Amino acid sequence: MRTRSILSTAIAAAALLAAGMVPAASAAPAADGPSAAAQSPRVSPAADYFHTSGPGYTCPTGNFCARVWDPTVQKYKVFKLYKCATYALSYWGGTGGYANRQTGSRATATFYGESGNVLRNVPVGASSTSYNWSPVWKIRNCY
């Protein structure tokens, strides 16, 4: 009885597959392949941002600005980190840039790697139009 039930189920599934009602297993896209859904870069805690087409933008005085590619809109997303905090980065990678337009003696920004190691200290007035965000997991914009 059990063999007949399994055989009947297999025949029914084959018929549905042949009729195009159930996609073949090989038709499913890989989760990490080129058809995987793109994600917009984020920071936590949340911060204001704007989009720009290129590396040229104005970072408002009092902010640490971090520019990263946003594949969901095919533009750069520039985060304006104003509130003094440690920001966790999500969906960041590739080349972008930064500008430290903060003021005061405690306004050095620090980039951290996955294990909490310091990758770079960015003093007030420093900027870069070409920085690799891939190893950066967190940014502390000031002390």
N, C-alpha and C positions, 0 to 999 in steps of 0.2 A: 504494500500500500504506500509506504513512504517513498520508494523508488519511483512509483508511478506519479506521485505528487511532484517530486523534483523534476522528473522528465517533462511533465505537463508545463511546469513553470518555465523551464528552459526553452521549450518549443514556443510558448507564448512570447517570451522575451525576444527570441530570434525573429519572430514574425513582426513584432513592433519595431525592432531595429531595422529590418529590411524595408518596412513601410516608411521609415524616416521619422517615426514618432518618438524615438529615443535616440539621442546622439551617441555615437560610438565613443568609447572611453578615450580614444586617441584624439577626439575632436575637442576635448576640454583644454583650455589654455593653461599653461603653467602659471602658478601663483606669482613667481618671480620673473616671469618672462616679459617680453616687450608689451604684451597686452595687459599686464597687471595695471590696476588703477593707479594713477599718479596721485600723490599726496602733496598738499601745500605745506611748506615749512611752517613750524609753529614754535613759540616759546612759552614756557610756563615759569612764573606767572605771566599772564597775557600782557602784551604791550601794543601800543599803537604802531601802525605800519602804513606804508604806501607802496605802490608799484612804480617802477621806472623801466624804460627800455634799455638803458645802457649804464655804464659805470658813473656817468656824470649826474650828480644830484646834490641838493643842498641839505646838509644835516643841520637841523636847528640848534642854536646855541643852548647848552645845558643838557644835551643828549649824547649818548654813545650810540651811533648808528651802525648796524650790521646789515650788509647786503648779501642776499643769497638767491639763487635761481629758483623760481617757482614754476614747475612744469605744468601746473594746472591752467596758467594764463600766459605762459611763454614770455614772461617778463621777470625782472628782478624784484624781489620783495625786500624792502628796506624797513627793518625794525628800529623804532626809536626807543631806546632803553633809557628812560628818564628816572624812574623810581629806583633807588639804590637797592639792588637785590642780586641774588644768584639765579640766573635764568637757565633752565634745562632746555636743550634744543631737541626738536623732533623733526625728522625728514629733512635734515640739512646734509648737504654734500656738495662736492665740486668746488669750483672757484667762485669767489665773490669778493667782498671787500668790507672795509670798516673805516669809520672816522670818529675820533674821540673829541667831541666838541663840548665836553663837560667843563666845569670850572671848579676851582678849589683844590686844596692840597690832598684830598682823599679821593680824587677822581681818576686814579689809574685803574684801567680795566684789566682783567685777567681771564685768559682762556684756559680751560681745564680739559684733560683727556678722560677717557673712559674710567681709569683707575683713580682719578682725582689729581693726577700729576699736572703741574703747571706747564703749559705749552708756550705761553707768551704773556708778557706784561705790556700793556699799551698805555703810555703816558698821555697826558692831556696834549692835544695838538697833533698827535700822530695819526696817520691814515695809511691805507693801502687800497689800491684798486685791483689787486690780484692776491687773494689769500685763499688757501685750501681749507675749507671747513670740514672736510671728511673726518679728521681725527678729533675735532672739537665736540665735546658733549655738553659743556656748560660755559656760560659767560657770567662773570661777576663784574658789573660795570663800575662799581665804586665800593669804598670801604665804609 
